[in-house]
């Protein structure tokens, strides 16, 4: 007897029933899409409404006539909600994926329909394709532990404070330059005394409201600088304790000439401290420093690096590469750069430093993973 399409689909899923669930997250409402591989059910719950979420999962099981202990596979896009939802779902036995939103395929029409319901349905279809064997369909984010995620806070706060300090300094200079007054570093402790002696371009005293505003801006600047000092001291104390593998990697990176406290901390906490790499391609890909050629028909061009990885690591790798050239001139990397790019123009050197930063990250990975010091590099003298 010839089997119908419905019979074939039923036979193909017998014994391995899966409830597929896709989340489209927003600040106020979550759109959910459920499927048993055949039919689709949509639902809406309040954002972060976990009790509502469980009720909708139960309704989906009844709708598709699935057992209570059915296997559940879900996914959502990485974003502002972070990984707490992933951790919640895994504690409930759900096989969840956090997906890199930039890797999701979209319709290339000039105008395409866009709504949370449509996006949830697309995620659902891609989730079923992924579990059907299309492993390269999208990029799945590697989720850090709570401790690993928390370890990023210190240097990210320092990054924000340094930007805030620059804003306060620039604002004070801008206020004073409006009256023809140019000053140096406004962070000096005696700045307020200096402010009393400053006069406008015609020798008059500063307007009272402007002067009061500069004083308040200076006070905010002092608060930021005190916080920066506290956090820098905290970093140094943690490195001295070295009571975790990430901190030991920070200390190991600091032994290399050309890598300072900021670079070593960022490389360890953002990249090498919690990620596991199997080969050099994964190191380059995770940093976004891989080339993206365009070769189609008679059109061939290089589009630059992918920029798909961690932007902080990528920026720091380029910065450290310039320092490496100056402080490790006899290393294999520096000699390679000088032979191939140093004689070119500024554009050629900028291209070369990106290539060198990629190679430097790979060498640092080998150094931390296998203890292999980069060829020709020297270590700092012990303190």
VOFIRO-356171 format. One record per residue (C-alpha): residue in one letter; y, z, x. Coordinates in steps of 0.2 Angstrom, whole numbers, padded with zeros to 4 digits, always signed. Each point is the difference from the previous one (the first is absolute). Last residue first. Layout:
AYZX
...
END
This chain:
X+0211+0200+0301
X-0014-0012+0005
X+0006-0016+0008
X+0001-0014-0013
X-0014-0013+0000
X+0000-0017+0007
X-0004-0017-0008
X-0009-0014+0011
X-0013-0003-0013
X+0003+0011-0016
X-0010+0016+0002
X-0017+0000-0008
X-0004+0016-0008
X-0011-0008-0013
X+0008+0003-0017
X+0018+0006+0006
X+0001-0013+0014
X-0008-0014-0009
X+0012+0003-0015
X+0015+0000+0013
X-0006-0016+0007
X-0001-0008-0018
X+0017+0007-0003
X+0007-0008+0016
X-0007-0017-0004
X+0009+0000-0017
X+0016+0006+0009
X-0002-0014+0013
X-0001-0014-0013
X+0016+0008-0008
X+0008+0001+0017
X-0003-0018+0003
X+0008-0007-0016
X+0016+0010+0005
X-0001-0006+0018
X-0001-0018-0006
X+0015+0003-0011
X+0010+0007+0014
X-0004-0015+0011
X-0015-0003+0011
X-0003+0007+0018
X-0007+0016-0007
X-0013-0008-0012
X-0016-0004+0009
X+0000+0007+0017
X+0011+0015-0005
X-0011+0004-0015
X-0016-0001+0009
X+0007+0011+0014
X+0005+0013-0013
X-0017+0000-0009
X-0009+0001+0017
X+0010+0015+0005
X+0011+0000+0015
X+0016+0001-0009
X-0005+0015-0010
X+0017+0009-0003
X+0011-0015-0004
X-0013-0011-0009
X-0007+0015-0009
X+0017+0004-0007
X+0001-0017-0008
X-0018+0002-0007
X+0005+0017-0006
X+0013-0007-0012
X-0012-0014-0006
X-0014+0012-0003
X+0013+0012-0009
X+0005-0014-0012
X-0018-0005-0004
X-0006+0018-0002
X+0014+0004-0012
X-0003-0017-0010
X-0018+0005-0003
X-0010-0016-0003
X+0004-0017-0009
X+0014-0006+0011
X-0010-0016+0002
X+0008-0006+0017
X+0009-0016+0001
X-0002-0015-0011
X-0007-0012+0013
X+0000-0018-0004
X-0011-0015-0004
X+0002-0012-0014
X-0010-0016+0001
X-0013+0006-0012
X+0002+0019-0002
X+0001+0011+0016
X+0012+0015-0003
X-0003+0014+0013
X+0002+0018-0004
X+0000+0010+0017
X-0007+0019+0000
X+0013+0014+0003
X-0002+0008-0018
X-0005+0016+0008
X-0017+0001-0010
X-0004-0018+0006
X+0003+0003+0018
X-0011+0016+0000
X-0013-0009-0011
X-0001-0015+0012
X-0003+0012+0015
X-0016+0006-0007
X-0008+0014-0010
X+0015+0010-0005
X+0000+0017-0008
X+0017+0006-0007
X+0004+0018+0001
X+0009+0004+0016
X+0002-0018+0006
X+0013-0006-0013
X+0013+0010-0008
X-0003+0017+0008
X-0005-0005+0017
X+0012-0015+0002
X+0014+0010-0007
X-0002+0015+0011
X-0002-0011+0016
X+0015-0010-0004
X+0011+0015-0003
X-0005+0011+0014
X+0001-0015+0013
X-0011-0014+0005
X+0005-0010+0016
X-0010+0010+0013
X-0017+0005-0009
X-0003+0018-0001
X+0009+0001-0017
X-0014-0010-0007
X-0013+0013+0004
X+0011+0014-0008
X+0002-0010-0016
X-0019-0003+0000
X-0003+0018+0001
X+0012+0003-0014
X-0010-0012-0011
X-0017+0008+0005
X+0006+0017-0006
X+0005+0017+0008
X+0012-0008+0014
X+0009+0017+0001
X+0013-0008+0012
X+0002-0015-0011
X+0003+0011-0015
X+0013+0010+0009
X+0009-0016+0006
X+0000-0007-0018
X+0008+0016-0007
X+0013+0000+0013
X+0005-0018-0005
X+0000+0006-0018
X+0012+0015+0003
X+0012-0011+0010
X+0000-0013-0013
X+0004+0013-0013
X+0014+0007+0010
X+0007-0018+0002
X+0000-0003-0019
X+0009+0017-0003
X+0013-0005+0013
X+0003-0017-0008
X+0002+0008-0017
X+0014+0012+0007
X+0008-0016+0008
X+0001-0008-0016
X+0008+0015-0008
X+0013+0001+0014
X+0003-0019-0002
X+0003+0003-0018
X+0012+0014+0003
X+0010-0011+0012
X+0001-0014-0012
X+0006+0012-0014
X+0014+0007+0012
X+0007-0016+0006
X-0001+0000+0020
X+0015+0006+0009
X+0013-0013+0005
X+0001-0008+0017
X+0003-0018-0006
X-0018-0006+0002
X-0006+0016-0008
X-0002+0017+0009
X-0015+0009+0007
X+0002+0018+0006
X-0008+0009-0014
X-0015-0013+0001
X-0003+0005+0018
X-0003+0018-0005
X-0012-0006-0014
X-0009-0011+0013
X-0003+0015+0012
X-0019+0000-0004
X-0002-0018+0004
X-0008-0011-0013
X+0016-0011-0003
X-0005-0011+0015
X+0015-0010+0006
X+0016-0001-0010
X+0012-0014-0005
X+0015+0005-0011
X+0010-0015-0007
X+0002+0008-0017
X-0015-0009-0008
X-0009+0003+0016
X-0002+0018-0005
X-0010-0002-0016
X-0011-0014+0008
X-0004+0012+0015
X-0005+0013-0012
X-0011-0012-0010
X-0008-0007+0016
X-0006+0018+0005
X-0006+0004-0017
X-0010-0016-0002
X-0008+0002+0017
X-0005+0017-0004
X-0008-0006-0016
X-0010-0013+0010
X-0006+0013+0012
X-0005+0012-0015
X-0010-0014-0008
X-0010-0003+0016
X-0002+0018+0002
X-0007+0002-0017
X-0012-0014+0004
X-0005+0009+0016
X-0005+0016-0010
X-0007-0008-0016
X-0014-0010+0008
X-0012+0014+0003
X+0000+0003-0019
X-0009-0017-0002
X-0013+0005+0013
X-0002+0017-0008
X-0002-0007-0018
X-0013-0012+0006
X+0005-0018+0004
X-0004-0014-0012
X-0004-0017+0008
X+0008-0013-0011
X-0011-0014-0006
X+0006-0018+0003
X-0004-0013-0012
X-0013-0013-0005
X-0009+0002+0017
X-0014+0010-0007
X-0004-0013-0013
X-0017+0007-0004
X-0001+0003-0019
X+0009+0017+0003
X+0015-0010+0006
X-0001-0012-0015
X-0001+0014-0012
X+0016+0008+0008
X+0009-0016+0000
X-0003-0002-0019
X+0006+0018-0002
X+0016-0003+0011
X+0004-0015-0010
X-0002+0009-0017
X+0011+0015+0007
X+0013-0013+0005
X+0001-0008-0017
X+0002+0016-0008
X+0013+0006+0012
X+0010-0016-0004
X+0004-0016+0009
X-0002-0018-0007
X+0003-0013+0013
X+0015-0011+0005
X+0000-0011+0016
X-0019-0001-0001
X-0009+0008+0015
X-0011+0012-0010
X-0004+0015+0010
X-0013+0006+0012
X+0000+0019+0005
X+0002+0003+0018
X+0018+0007-0001
X-0006+0013-0012
X-0011+0008+0013
X-0014+0007-0011
X-0005+0018-0002
X-0019+0000-0006
X-0009+0012-0011
X-0018+0004-0002
X+0002+0013-0014
X-0011+0016+0002
X+0014+0012-0007
X+0005+0006+0017
X+0002-0018+0005
X+0012-0003-0014
X+0011+0015+0005
X+0001-0005+0018
X+0005-0018-0005
X+0013+0007-0012
X+0007+0010+0014
X+0001-0015+0012
X+0018-0005-0001
X+0009-0001-0016
X+0014-0010+0008
X-0011-0015+0003
X-0018-0006+0004
X-0007-0011-0014
X-0013+0007-0012
X-0019-0001+0000
X-0015+0006-0010
X-0019+0000+0000
X-0009+0011-0012
X-0020+0002+0000
X-0006+0006-0017
X-0004+0018-0003
X+0006+0001-0018
X-0011-0015-0005
X+0009-0016-0004
X+0002-0008-0018
X+0015-0011+0006
X+0012+0009-0013
X-0008+0017+0003
X+0002-0001+0019
X+0018-0007-0003
X+0004+0015-0011
X-0006+0012+0013
X+0011-0008+0014
X+0014+0001-0013
X-0003+0019-0002
X+0000+0003+0019
X+0016-0009+0002
X+0008+0010-0014
X-0005+0016+0009
X+0007-0007+0017
X+0017-0005-0007
X+0008-0004+0017
X+0011-0014-0009
X-0003+0001-0019
X-0015-0011-0005
X-0002-0018-0006
X-0016-0009-0004
X-0008-0017+0002
X-0018-0004-0004
X-0010-0015+0008
X-0017-0008-0005
X-0012-0007+0013
X-0002+0009+0016
X+0001+0017-0008
X+0019+0000-0001
X+0014+0012+0000
X+0019-0004+0003
X+0012+0015+0001
X+0019-0001-0001
X+0009+0016+0007
X+0016+0006-0008
X+0016+0008+0006
X+0002-0003+0019
X-0012-0015+0001
X-0018-0003+0004
X-0011-0014-0004
X-0017+0007+0000
X-0016-0010+0000
X-0017+0006-0006
X-0017-0008+0001
X-0014+0010-0009
X-0016-0005+0009
X-0018-0004-0007
X-0013-0002+0013
X-0016+0000-0009
X+0003-0016-0010
X+0015-0009+0006
X-0008-0017+0003
X-0011+0001-0015
X+0015+0002-0011
X+0009-0015+0007
X-0015-0011-0001
X-0002+0006-0018
X+0018-0004-0004
X-0002-0017+0008
X-0015-0005-0011
X-0017+0000+0007
X-0012-0015-0004
X-0017+0005-0006
END
